[in-house]
Amino acid sequence: MLYMCGEATPHMYSTKNLRVTGGTVKRHVGSPTSMRGPGAVPGLYALESAMDELAIALKIDPVELRLLNEPEVDESSGLPFSSRHLAECLKTGVDKFGWAQRTPEVGSMKRDGLTLGWGVGACSWPGLRFSAAASIDLRADDTACVACGTQDIGTGTYTVLAQLVAESTGIALDKIEVELGDTNLPVGPISSGSAATASVIPAVSDATRAAVKMLLTRAAQADGSPFKGAKPHELALSTGRVHRAHDVPESGVPYTEILAAAKVHAASGTASAQGGFDDPLKKKWSINSYGAHCAEVTWQPEIARLRA
């Protein structure tokens, strides 16, 4: 069952008077089984089709029409946008597509005996984030392990979290283990609403910072550490090496030497991040992502073949 088909409509374009309604209709088709039901997708198809029809009626380029009606705030709520990149998406998309070469008259574009049709459509999805927790161990064997009870359903969670830790610590990507999908691990979000990555990243980022803070504290306190007596905030971890913050990483030592001096197996950190449909941020901001699609179709009239 589809739901909330008009959820994206109110914040897409500026219109001072708007009413969005929806309902269900009985159809003589087979009953669906397990399937996704985000209503914004077919709803956006209807909205973008209406924008194209309006552009034709006004004899204006459909991209220009969309840009002319760019809202300053979310007019459905009066809230400012946390970020707003729809115009950027449209301009970038049509520039790469070569939209400036388009002629609007029906059947006016030809190539290799085919009639061409060019179209554009915008899209949006709510910025969702659920509560999540994560833990990380920077290990004495020059590896790291990041763990969260969420799952990877093919959307790249393993890779994203490994990249995040690698960027924050300088530990090689192939030395970072990611543990997911176990109820014994820190509680993770469900896979819903394209929100898993956005939910887990804040927790993993904070957990990594906590582990690095522990490591630098060990570096400042452990006997045998070249940084004993320093203040932890005077130190940094870069490219897998602990060094003084104002010096280049090469001047420091591998972080594993700090753990060895401290006689510990790992520097660990845990963290959690809050979210949900009642996220307080949603009371301050209209949070959405945006995109644009350009498409070409060809029509071969003598055999009635349409290709996209």
Buried (B, 14 or more C-beta within 10 A) or exposed (E): EBEBBBBBBBBBBEEEEEEBEEEEEEEEEEEEEEEEEBBBBEBBEEBBEEBBEEBEEEEEBBBEBBBEEEBEBBBBEEBEBBEBBBBEBBBEBBEEBEBEEBEEEEEEBEEEEBBBBBBBBBBBBBBBBBBBBBBBBBBBEBBBBBBBBBBBEEEEBBEBBBBBBBEBBBBEEEBBBBBBEEEEBBBBBEBEBBBBBBBBBBBBBBBBBBBBBBBBBBBBBBEEBBBEEBEBEEBBBBBBBBBBEEEEBEEBBEBBBBBBBBEBEBBBBBBBBBBBEEBEEBEEBBBBBBBBBBEBEBEEEEEEEEEE
